[in-house]
């Protein structure tokens, strides 16, 4: 059997799924059915309201069509012919109208199913491999809430059953780790319709964890030569006109408010504010490089259908940094940023990290020589750390090349995390300069850098990485004392105060429940240390220790326990 890219297999599976839907629901109107990163989907408009039981029936028909090895036959048509082929399919006709005059209009026929499509596809349905339909969702036509809601079926496809089984097992584990489910179970965060979609409410435990990694972030930035900034949440329209956001990003910004007859916008980015600090006085080459960082909260409009727990929100805090330096300094600065990024993610237990280098797109600002120098700096930084990277040709932003870091989590999923982004645009727009050694004005290089991305998304990734079982240094409750009877409450209280005095976060479970019930609840709460105290422990001044990672550790003195816990915290054992 010929080998095909997964994208081709999945796009072909989407066509077969649409053919199966057409057989079962002849009145269905079709929109699009693309391949995605993890599978495929197709959007339908029909009277029948799909339920999960329908997926089994559709999948059964799909497997029959796959077994028939139906060829994917491509042909082209002129616009009038295409309209006839698509008669009765209003969504397809709208898609047809999107095709520019003079461009090829291509169709693919699979058995009795005909689809407007660019391809490519496998040669015949038998080469699709293994398929599985996963879920049903709603989706507005063209992603616009003003349009009709369509029904979307998600599925996935792989070259063989073994790969499919591995993926489904990973998805099963991912469902257990879903940060939205665990966030509710562990009382970490919530959303409120009264507050608004995509705006996070941090509960005490979640806020504690956030404060802990924010403190770590600040300490590490100071250690690594950064200076921290604070900037306002709003700015006048002239700021966003100068930066270009009102021209290029207006739909992602919230409506202005009028203050003193001037328009102000809630900030979608922190960078213009950092630039204004730079421009507050004349700068010399002797001051550079400047490494400025901020935990800056920004607000961006996202369509409601795109919102997803903590991973896609409308208000979020970026761990934003801007490095302003001379051309001669840029190579060392990029290498240092990359090293620092890897260090931060390693501290949270992520070991498989891969850089992706994005190069100059067709439309770009800045002289080609500056782009080339920037790309050389990015490549050298990657090589210096001995990392293998993938190159995304033409994938850079119009204002500069970049490195994206992607990490693999505990179950093998890849997450886009840190970004190191050159910017040739804003220094020009804001006329940023410094006085060089020659006494003349020069344009500095500017690099945008985010290590965690947004704290909300970072926290969501951490919840899923740890399956809610946060390591000792992050856990809001590090140990729970479980007295076996009421008469031991005084000893448990004394032990709690002793450990709290040594800097640990400890609680006592004094409920009139059995020890087994207390242990079960503590495990469900993912507490790192369970400290059982009975009469013998009270007499000895000791404690029976159960560690979440290591199991039963037996009896320890309070000093021994504190030393073990301190080692785990100080070394950030994951």
NUGU-739243 format. One line per 3 residues: number of its first residue (from 1); their letters; for each residue x, y, z of C-alpha. Coordinates in pm, 1 decimal. Layout:
N
NUM = A = X/Y/Z ~ ...
***
This chain:
574
1 = XXX = 0.0/0.0/0.0 ~ 125.5/347.0/-88.8 ~ 232.6/570.3/199.4
4 = XXX = 44.4/899.6/239.8 ~ 79.5/1196.7/474.9 ~ -167.8/1184.2/763.5
7 = XXX = -326.1/1506.6/640.1 ~ -412.7/1338.0/308.4 ~ -553.2/1029.7/480.1
10 = XXX = -766.6/1241.3/712.4 ~ -900.4/1470.6/442.6 ~ -998.3/1163.6/242.5
13 = XXX = -1168.5/1019.2/552.6 ~ -1369.4/1341.8/584.0 ~ -1503.9/1287.5/229.7
16 = XXX = -1596.3/929.0/308.3 ~ -1772.5/1045.0/625.1 ~ -1969.6/1300.7/422.3
19 = XXX = -2062.2/1027.1/172.9 ~ -2188.8/813.2/461.2 ~ -2392.3/1103.7/601.5
22 = XXX = -2542.1/1161.3/257.2 ~ -2653.5/797.4/242.6 ~ -2815.6/810.0/585.8
25 = XXX = -2951.6/1165.7/569.1 ~ -3020.3/1255.8/203.2 ~ -3144.3/1606.8/293.6
28 = XXX = -2807.0/1708.9/441.5 ~ -2644.9/2030.3/321.0 ~ -2265.0/2030.5/328.2
31 = XXX = -2008.8/2296.4/412.5 ~ -1640.9/2196.2/450.5 ~ -1449.9/1892.8/574.9
34 = XXX = -1080.2/1966.3/632.4 ~ -807.8/1766.3/800.0 ~ -695.5/1899.3/1139.5
37 = XXX = -389.2/1845.0/1355.9 ~ -543.2/1539.6/1521.5 ~ -807.4/1424.0/1274.5
40 = XXX = -1078.9/1579.7/1061.9 ~ -1430.0/1720.6/1075.3 ~ -1718.9/1798.7/844.3
43 = XXX = -1997.0/2053.4/891.8 ~ -2357.3/1971.5/800.7 ~ -2695.0/2143.0/798.0
46 = XXX = -2988.8/1901.5/829.8 ~ -3320.8/1861.6/1004.1 ~ -3210.9/1554.9/1199.6
49 = XXX = -3038.4/1649.1/1527.2 ~ -2732.7/1426.3/1551.7 ~ -2670.1/1224.9/1869.4
52 = XXX = -2383.2/997.7/1968.9 ~ -2573.5/688.3/1855.2 ~ -2567.6/830.0/1501.5
55 = XXX = -2187.2/819.7/1503.0 ~ -2194.1/439.6/1520.1 ~ -2427.4/418.6/1221.1
58 = XXX = -2222.2/667.9/1017.8 ~ -1896.8/489.4/1105.4 ~ -2047.6/156.1/999.0
61 = XXX = -2134.7/296.2/654.7 ~ -1787.5/454.9/631.5 ~ -1619.6/119.1/685.5
64 = XXX = -1830.8/-34.6/410.3 ~ -1728.4/245.2/172.1 ~ -1364.5/200.5/270.3
67 = XXX = -1394.2/-173.8/206.1 ~ -1521.9/-104.1/-146.9 ~ -1193.4/72.9/-233.2
70 = XXX = -1376.8/353.2/-413.7 ~ -1144.3/569.4/-625.9 ~ -1106.1/942.8/-557.6
73 = XXX = -1158.6/1085.2/-906.2 ~ -1053.7/1445.9/-966.9 ~ -1194.0/1663.0/-1245.3
76 = XXX = -1227.5/2033.4/-1318.6 ~ -1532.1/2233.2/-1424.4 ~ -1604.2/2587.3/-1534.8
79 = XXX = -1804.5/2810.1/-1299.8 ~ -2144.1/2750.1/-1462.5 ~ -2096.0/2373.5/-1462.8
82 = XXX = -1983.5/2388.7/-1101.6 ~ -2300.7/2573.1/-1002.5 ~ -2510.3/2296.6/-1157.9
85 = XXX = -2313.0/2029.5/-973.3 ~ -2372.9/2217.1/-646.2 ~ -2739.1/2288.6/-696.9
88 = XXX = -2926.9/2260.8/-367.3 ~ -2605.4/2305.4/-167.2 ~ -2607.7/2672.4/-54.7
91 = XXX = -2294.7/2649.7/159.0 ~ -2093.5/2492.4/-121.5 ~ -2215.5/2764.3/-359.2
94 = XXX = -2083.9/3028.2/-120.1 ~ -1751.2/2848.9/-108.8 ~ -1751.4/2838.5/-488.8
97 = XXX = -1795.0/3217.0/-494.4 ~ -1472.7/3246.1/-289.1 ~ -1266.8/3092.0/-571.4
100 = XXX = -1108.0/3376.5/-773.2 ~ -1192.5/3418.2/-1138.6 ~ -950.2/3224.2/-1354.7
103 = XXX = -850.2/2982.4/-1076.6 ~ -908.8/2611.2/-1125.5 ~ -1239.8/2478.0/-990.5
106 = XXX = -1182.0/2115.4/-898.7 ~ -1412.1/1838.2/-775.0 ~ -1352.9/1492.9/-631.5
109 = XXX = -1594.2/1207.6/-683.2 ~ -1599.4/916.6/-437.7 ~ -1866.7/665.2/-537.5
112 = XXX = -2188.8/864.2/-550.6 ~ -2053.1/1154.9/-344.8 ~ -1925.7/1465.2/-524.6
115 = XXX = -1739.4/1742.7/-344.6 ~ -1590.4/2079.3/-436.3 ~ -1230.8/2028.2/-326.8
118 = XXX = -867.5/2111.8/-403.1 ~ -740.6/1778.4/-268.8 ~ -511.5/1595.7/-249.5
121 = XXX = -658.3/1255.9/-163.1 ~ -554.0/893.1/-143.7 ~ -603.1/695.8/-465.3
124 = XXX = -894.2/496.5/-327.8 ~ -1092.7/472.0/-4.1 ~ -925.2/142.1/86.3
127 = XXX = -601.0/328.2/153.1 ~ -746.9/540.5/431.9 ~ -649.3/291.6/701.2
130 = XXX = -826.5/306.8/1037.6 ~ -1101.3/557.4/1124.8 ~ -1296.9/654.5/1434.2
133 = XXX = -1570.9/913.4/1480.0 ~ -1527.3/1098.1/1806.6 ~ -1784.9/1364.8/1882.9
136 = XXX = -2054.2/1607.3/1768.8 ~ -2043.2/1984.3/1815.5 ~ -2208.8/2297.9/1689.6
139 = XXX = -2030.8/2537.1/1456.4 ~ -2140.7/2863.4/1300.7 ~ -2104.7/2886.1/923.9
142 = XXX = -1771.8/3059.3/851.0 ~ -1721.8/3084.6/1227.6 ~ -1953.3/3387.3/1242.2
145 = XXX = -2207.4/3395.3/1525.9 ~ -2445.7/3588.9/1300.9 ~ -2471.0/3289.7/1067.2
148 = XXX = -2661.0/2964.5/1108.4 ~ -2537.4/2703.0/1351.7 ~ -2428.7/2386.4/1168.8
151 = XXX = -2364.1/2039.0/1308.9 ~ -2000.7/1929.6/1312.7 ~ -1880.6/1571.2/1334.7
154 = XXX = -1522.3/1519.5/1452.6 ~ -1326.2/1207.8/1367.2 ~ -973.4/1084.0/1328.4
157 = XXX = -788.2/852.8/1094.5 ~ -452.3/677.8/1092.8 ~ -258.9/459.3/856.0
160 = XXX = -332.3/147.6/1061.9 ~ -528.4/19.0/1362.4 ~ -225.9/13.4/1593.4
163 = XXX = -168.7/387.6/1552.2 ~ -540.1/451.4/1602.0 ~ -549.8/247.4/1923.5
166 = XXX = -247.4/435.4/2060.0 ~ -415.2/767.7/1984.3 ~ -746.1/665.3/2142.2
169 = XXX = -562.9/549.8/2454.1 ~ -388.9/887.6/2470.5 ~ -725.8/1062.7/2429.2
172 = XXX = -874.3/853.4/2708.8 ~ -590.7/962.5/2935.9 ~ -629.1/1322.2/2816.9
175 = XXX = -997.6/1316.0/2917.3 ~ -896.3/1216.8/3271.1 ~ -649.2/1505.4/3276.7
178 = XXX = -885.2/1765.6/3126.0 ~ -800.8/2086.3/3312.3 ~ -1163.5/2202.5/3301.9
181 = XXX = -1282.5/1891.1/3486.6 ~ -991.5/1889.5/3733.9 ~ -1017.1/2264.2/3786.3
184 = XXX = -1369.4/2215.3/3913.9 ~ -1293.6/1900.7/4116.8 ~ -992.4/2060.7/4286.7
187 = XXX = -1164.3/2400.1/4328.7 ~ -896.3/2590.1/4134.2 ~ -1088.0/2827.5/3904.7
190 = XXX = -1424.2/2893.6/3744.4 ~ -1608.7/3106.3/3489.2 ~ -1930.0/3300.2/3541.4
193 = XXX = -2195.8/3404.8/3290.6 ~ -2244.2/3719.1/3497.7 ~ -1877.1/3812.3/3461.8
196 = XXX = -1855.1/3709.5/3096.1 ~ -1720.2/3423.3/2882.2 ~ -1344.3/3377.4/2868.9
199 = XXX = -1276.8/3575.0/3188.5 ~ -1120.2/3357.1/3457.9 ~ -1209.3/3363.9/3827.8
202 = XXX = -915.1/3230.4/4028.7 ~ -1018.8/3045.6/4347.6 ~ -790.7/3046.4/4655.5
205 = XXX = -609.4/2721.0/4569.3 ~ -562.0/2814.5/4204.0 ~ -454.0/3164.7/4301.7
208 = XXX = -200.2/3017.6/4544.1 ~ -45.1/2801.3/4271.3 ~ -42.1/3097.9/4033.3
211 = XXX = 125.6/3316.8/4295.0 ~ 386.4/3044.9/4353.9 ~ 493.1/3019.0/3992.2
214 = XXX = 469.8/3398.6/3950.9 ~ 711.0/3437.3/4244.5 ~ 942.9/3179.8/4085.7
217 = XXX = 917.4/3368.0/3754.6 ~ 1008.7/3701.4/3913.8 ~ 1299.6/3559.6/4111.9
220 = XXX = 1446.5/3386.5/3807.2 ~ 1410.7/3698.0/3592.4 ~ 1596.4/3910.3/3845.9
223 = XXX = 1868.7/3643.1/3866.7 ~ 1902.3/3648.6/3486.2 ~ 1947.3/4021.2/3446.0
226 = XXX = 1591.4/4132.7/3374.1 ~ 1420.7/4443.7/3506.7 ~ 1047.3/4421.8/3577.8
229 = XXX = 791.9/4675.8/3460.8 ~ 430.2/4765.8/3532.9 ~ 212.2/4935.0/3270.7
232 = XXX = -152.4/5053.1/3252.0 ~ -443.2/4845.4/3126.1 ~ -561.5/5115.6/2883.3
235 = XXX = -397.8/5353.9/2640.2 ~ -498.7/5635.0/2408.5 ~ -589.3/5555.6/2049.4
238 = XXX = -278.3/5736.3/1921.6 ~ -65.6/5464.4/2084.5 ~ -249.0/5190.3/1895.2
241 = XXX = -250.0/5392.9/1573.1 ~ 127.7/5427.5/1593.6 ~ 178.1/5059.1/1673.8
244 = XXX = -50.6/4956.9/1386.5 ~ -291.6/4759.6/1604.0 ~ -589.3/4972.7/1501.8
247 = XXX = -509.2/4901.4/1135.5 ~ -425.9/4532.8/1162.2 ~ -584.5/4406.7/1483.8
250 = XXX = -892.7/4620.4/1544.7 ~ -1133.2/4322.2/1535.6 ~ -941.5/4166.5/1824.8
253 = XXX = -962.6/4482.1/2039.5 ~ -1247.6/4589.0/2263.4 ~ -1449.2/4900.2/2186.6
256 = XXX = -1297.0/5230.8/2295.0 ~ -1405.7/5438.4/2590.6 ~ -1404.9/5816.3/2572.2
259 = XXX = -1206.9/6002.8/2838.1 ~ -1153.9/6379.2/2813.0 ~ -1281.7/6366.1/2453.8
262 = XXX = -1014.8/6113.2/2355.0 ~ -1056.9/5744.7/2275.5 ~ -887.9/5489.7/2501.5
265 = XXX = -858.4/5116.6/2430.8 ~ -807.3/4827.1/2670.5 ~ -466.5/4690.3/2579.2
268 = XXX = -434.5/4374.8/2365.3 ~ -52.6/4390.7/2387.5 ~ 209.1/4519.1/2631.9
271 = XXX = 482.4/4610.6/2382.2 ~ 379.6/4971.1/2297.5 ~ 394.6/5060.1/2668.3
274 = XXX = 745.8/4916.3/2700.4 ~ 852.7/5116.2/2397.1 ~ 716.0/5434.4/2552.9
277 = XXX = 928.1/5367.7/2862.6 ~ 1230.3/5328.2/2633.2 ~ 1145.9/5655.3/2457.4
280 = XXX = 1101.2/5846.8/2784.2 ~ 1462.7/5967.4/2749.0 ~ 1761.6/5947.6/2519.3
283 = XXX = 1938.3/5610.6/2531.2 ~ 2306.5/5526.5/2488.2 ~ 2467.7/5211.2/2352.9
286 = XXX = 2627.4/5176.8/2698.4 ~ 2280.8/5097.3/2847.4 ~ 2212.0/4814.0/2605.6
289 = XXX = 2103.7/4541.3/2615.4 ~ 1786.3/4615.8/2808.7 ~ 1590.7/4313.8/2927.3
292 = XXX = 1247.8/4429.4/3038.3 ~ 973.5/4193.1/3154.2 ~ 618.5/4227.2/3281.3
295 = XXX = 335.0/4006.8/3393.7 ~ 93.2/4220.7/3195.5 ~ -278.2/4147.7/3171.3
298 = XXX = -424.5/4200.0/2822.6 ~ -769.6/4160.9/2668.7 ~ -844.8/4024.6/2322.8
301 = XXX = -1174.3/3940.1/2160.9 ~ -1211.3/3570.5/2081.3 ~ -1523.6/3424.8/1925.2
304 = XXX = -1727.6/3233.7/2181.0 ~ -1686.9/2909.9/1986.2 ~ -1308.7/2938.0/2012.5
307 = XXX = -1303.2/2972.7/2392.4 ~ -1168.3/2662.1/2566.6 ~ -1122.5/2660.4/2944.2
310 = XXX = -793.7/2825.8/3039.5 ~ -636.0/2745.9/2702.9 ~ -825.1/3013.9/2508.0
313 = XXX = -964.5/3307.9/2703.5 ~ -1043.5/3677.0/2650.5 ~ -851.0/3821.6/2942.6
316 = XXX = -508.8/3682.0/3026.2 ~ -172.4/3770.1/3175.5 ~ 131.5/3737.5/2950.8
319 = XXX = 479.3/3678.2/3086.5 ~ 594.8/3937.6/2841.0 ~ 948.8/4052.9/2781.7
322 = XXX = 1121.2/4281.8/2535.4 ~ 1491.0/4277.9/2470.2 ~ 1631.5/4594.8/2316.5
325 = XXX = 1990.5/4569.4/2200.9 ~ 2247.9/4661.6/1938.6 ~ 2296.8/4449.7/1624.9
328 = XXX = 2628.0/4328.4/1768.4 ~ 2458.0/4197.0/2083.3 ~ 2167.3/4015.8/1922.9
331 = XXX = 2330.0/3676.1/1877.8 ~ 2427.7/3639.7/2243.0 ~ 2089.5/3771.0/2358.4
334 = XXX = 1895.4/3517.0/2151.1 ~ 2113.1/3232.1/2279.4 ~ 2051.9/3346.9/2637.0
337 = XXX = 1674.9/3375.0/2586.5 ~ 1661.3/3026.5/2440.6 ~ 1866.8/2883.2/2727.9
340 = XXX = 1645.1/3059.9/2982.1 ~ 1329.0/2928.8/2812.3 ~ 1452.1/2570.1/2827.9
343 = XXX = 1550.5/2611.5/3193.2 ~ 1206.4/2741.1/3294.4 ~ 1017.5/2457.9/3124.4
346 = XXX = 1261.3/2197.3/3258.7 ~ 1186.1/2321.0/3611.8 ~ 822.2/2225.7/3560.0
349 = XXX = 911.3/1875.2/3441.9 ~ 903.0/1919.6/3063.1 ~ 1208.0/1751.8/2912.5
352 = XXX = 1117.5/1701.4/2545.7 ~ 1138.2/2048.5/2392.3 ~ 1177.8/2125.8/2023.5
355 = XXX = 1235.0/2460.3/1847.6 ~ 1060.4/2559.3/1524.3 ~ 1223.7/2834.1/1316.1
358 = XXX = 995.2/3052.5/1103.6 ~ 1151.0/3245.3/813.0 ~ 1064.1/3554.7/604.9
361 = XXX = 716.9/3552.2/444.6 ~ 640.2/3696.7/100.4 ~ 512.4/4022.2/254.5
364 = XXX = 753.4/4153.2/515.1 ~ 893.6/4476.3/653.8 ~ 1262.5/4539.2/715.2
367 = XXX = 1564.3/4510.2/489.1 ~ 1647.7/4156.0/366.4 ~ 1996.0/4192.3/518.2
370 = XXX = 1846.8/4247.4/867.2 ~ 1621.7/3944.4/820.3 ~ 1918.9/3733.4/721.2
373 = XXX = 2124.5/3853.1/1017.3 ~ 1832.1/3780.1/1249.6 ~ 1783.1/3431.6/1105.0
376 = XXX = 2153.5/3356.4/1141.7 ~ 2132.6/3461.7/1508.3 ~ 1831.9/3237.7/1567.4
379 = XXX = 1997.2/2940.6/1395.8 ~ 2322.8/2984.4/1588.1 ~ 2135.5/2998.8/1918.4
382 = XXX = 1959.6/2671.9/1836.5 ~ 2285.7/2507.1/1726.0 ~ 2472.0/2635.1/2033.0
385 = XXX = 2236.1/2440.1/2258.5 ~ 2263.5/2128.6/2041.1 ~ 1893.6/2123.9/1952.5
388 = XXX = 1735.4/1986.6/1638.2 ~ 1481.4/2219.7/1484.6 ~ 1220.8/2223.1/1211.1
391 = XXX = 1209.1/2512.6/965.9 ~ 878.2/2672.9/873.0 ~ 967.6/2842.4/543.9
394 = XXX = 782.6/3170.5/509.0 ~ 609.6/3118.7/844.1 ~ 749.0/3425.0/1018.3
397 = XXX = 535.9/3725.9/1104.7 ~ 555.1/4016.0/857.1 ~ 766.4/4206.5/1110.6
400 = XXX = 1035.5/3945.2/1182.0 ~ 1148.4/3580.1/1206.3 ~ 1087.8/3379.0/1520.4
403 = XXX = 1155.4/3064.7/1719.2 ~ 858.7/2878.4/1867.1 ~ 923.2/2615.3/2130.9
406 = XXX = 695.5/2313.3/2153.6 ~ 700.9/2076.7/2449.9 ~ 572.8/1722.7/2491.8
409 = XXX = 371.3/1652.4/2802.8 ~ 344.9/1341.1/3018.4 ~ 119.9/1161.2/2768.3
412 = XXX = 304.9/1264.7/2452.3 ~ 97.0/1562.6/2338.4 ~ 278.6/1859.3/2189.6
415 = XXX = 206.5/2212.5/2315.0 ~ 318.3/2541.7/2159.9 ~ 479.3/2734.5/2445.8
418 = XXX = 757.2/2994.1/2436.7 ~ 807.7/3237.5/2147.8 ~ 1117.5/3439.6/2059.4
421 = XXX = 1010.3/3694.2/1797.0 ~ 1220.9/3954.1/1614.0 ~ 1047.2/4283.8/1537.5
424 = XXX = 1169.1/4521.4/1264.7 ~ 833.6/4701.5/1254.9 ~ 775.9/4869.0/1592.3
427 = XXX = 1124.7/5022.5/1624.9 ~ 1054.5/5197.2/1292.7 ~ 698.4/5299.1/1377.9
430 = XXX = 798.6/5446.2/1713.0 ~ 1131.2/5582.5/1584.0 ~ 1331.5/5402.4/1851.9
433 = XXX = 1697.3/5507.9/1856.9 ~ 2012.0/5499.0/2068.4 ~ 2330.3/5700.6/2051.1
436 = XXX = 2610.5/5477.2/1928.0 ~ 2979.9/5484.2/2003.6 ~ 3018.0/5710.1/1699.8
439 = XXX = 2786.8/5971.3/1854.4 ~ 2516.6/5912.3/1594.9 ~ 2162.5/5779.2/1624.0
442 = XXX = 2108.1/5411.9/1542.2 ~ 1803.7/5186.2/1532.5 ~ 1808.0/4914.0/1801.1
445 = XXX = 1704.5/4553.8/1750.7 ~ 1394.3/4448.8/1940.7 ~ 1288.0/4096.8/2038.3
448 = XXX = 950.9/4000.7/2186.5 ~ 977.3/3704.0/2421.2 ~ 722.4/3502.8/2617.4
451 = XXX = 839.5/3198.1/2813.3 ~ 509.2/3069.0/2949.1 ~ 285.9/3240.8/2693.5
454 = XXX = -9.7/3334.9/2908.8 ~ -31.9/3237.4/3274.8 ~ -385.7/3105.7/3220.7
457 = XXX = -285.4/2875.2/2937.5 ~ 32.9/2776.4/3122.0 ~ -172.3/2680.2/3427.2
460 = XXX = -408.9/2474.8/3210.2 ~ -111.6/2288.2/3062.3 ~ 32.5/2227.5/3411.4
463 = XXX = -296.9/2083.3/3539.0 ~ -301.8/1836.1/3249.5 ~ 71.8/1760.6/3274.4
466 = XXX = 42.0/1667.2/3642.3 ~ -315.4/1531.5/3617.9 ~ -393.4/1770.3/3904.0
469 = XXX = -123.4/1619.1/4127.9 ~ 98.4/1924.8/4164.9 ~ 456.2/1872.6/4284.6
472 = XXX = 539.8/1972.0/4642.1 ~ 672.3/2318.8/4563.8 ~ 351.2/2413.4/4378.3
475 = XXX = 89.3/2225.4/4581.3 ~ -142.3/2459.9/4775.8 ~ -164.0/2192.6/5047.8
478 = XXX = 162.1/2003.3/5085.7 ~ 66.1/1769.9/5368.7 ~ -248.5/1661.4/5548.4
481 = XXX = -243.0/1521.0/5900.9 ~ -487.2/1236.8/5964.2 ~ -547.1/1158.3/6334.5
484 = XXX = -694.5/812.4/6387.0 ~ -919.8/925.6/6674.4 ~ -1057.0/1238.0/6840.5
487 = XXX = -821.5/1214.9/7139.6 ~ -526.4/1267.0/6902.7 ~ -656.4/1601.3/6772.7
490 = XXX = -435.3/1798.8/7011.5 ~ -121.0/1619.9/6893.7 ~ -226.3/1664.7/6530.7
493 = XXX = -278.2/2037.7/6593.1 ~ 62.9/2069.8/6757.2 ~ 225.3/1882.9/6464.8
496 = XXX = 51.5/2110.9/6215.0 ~ 179.1/2425.5/6388.2 ~ 531.6/2280.5/6406.5
499 = XXX = 540.5/2206.7/6031.3 ~ 380.5/2538.9/5943.6 ~ 650.1/2707.4/6150.6
502 = XXX = 907.1/2534.5/5929.2 ~ 746.6/2688.7/5621.8 ~ 517.6/2409.0/5500.4
505 = XXX = 152.3/2424.7/5400.9 ~ -22.3/2173.3/5625.0 ~ -383.5/2103.3/5726.6
508 = XXX = -547.9/1864.4/5974.1 ~ -847.9/1645.9/5891.2 ~ -1036.3/1640.8/6222.9
511 = XXX = -1360.6/1504.1/6081.5 ~ -1535.4/1219.2/6260.6 ~ -1470.5/988.2/5965.0
514 = XXX = -1281.7/663.0/5936.5 ~ -911.6/670.1/5856.6 ~ -986.3/495.9/5526.9
517 = XXX = -1230.4/769.9/5425.1 ~ -980.1/1040.2/5518.1 ~ -705.5/872.1/5315.2
520 = XXX = -938.0/836.3/5015.6 ~ -1036.1/1204.1/5027.2 ~ -673.4/1316.2/5061.7
523 = XXX = -574.9/1106.1/4761.4 ~ -862.4/1250.6/4559.0 ~ -734.6/1596.6/4654.4
526 = XXX = -386.0/1493.7/4528.9 ~ -212.5/1584.1/4857.1 ~ 164.2/1505.4/4830.5
529 = XXX = 210.0/1386.6/5193.2 ~ -38.3/1203.9/5416.1 ~ 69.4/1206.6/5780.0
532 = XXX = -110.4/948.4/5994.0 ~ -89.4/991.3/6372.0 ~ -197.5/728.8/6622.9
535 = XXX = -123.0/673.1/6992.0 ~ 227.6/541.7/6926.4 ~ 318.5/846.7/6713.0
538 = XXX = 181.4/1077.6/6982.6 ~ 394.4/903.2/7247.3 ~ 708.8/905.4/7028.3
541 = XXX = 657.4/1255.1/6886.1 ~ 670.8/1098.7/6539.7 ~ 445.8/1056.3/6237.9
544 = XXX = 362.8/772.2/5993.7 ~ 435.1/904.2/5643.9 ~ 269.9/819.1/5312.0
547 = XXX = 417.9/994.5/5009.4 ~ 215.7/1027.6/4688.0 ~ 514.2/931.9/4471.3
550 = XXX = 688.2/676.0/4692.7 ~ 408.3/515.4/4891.5 ~ 445.3/405.1/5256.4
553 = XXX = 762.7/548.0/5414.2 ~ 705.9/432.6/5770.8 ~ 755.2/626.4/6091.3
556 = XXX = 969.4/943.5/6097.5 ~ 1058.6/1212.1/6345.9 ~ 923.9/1555.8/6265.5
559 = XXX = 1277.1/1674.8/6190.6 ~ 1339.3/1387.1/5945.6 ~ 1009.0/1455.8/5773.3
562 = XXX = 1078.7/1830.3/5749.2 ~ 1423.0/1765.4/5597.9 ~ 1273.5/1533.2/5335.9
565 = XXX = 997.0/1779.6/5249.8 ~ 1241.7/2071.1/5233.9 ~ 1468.4/1881.2/4993.6
568 = XXX = 1170.8/1808.7/4767.7 ~ 1060.0/2173.2/4767.4 ~ 1404.1/2331.2/4727.1
571 = XXX = 1496.9/2100.2/4438.4 ~ 1154.4/2131.3/4275.6 ~ 1114.7/1753.9/4250.8
574 = X = 839.6/1676.1/4000.7
***
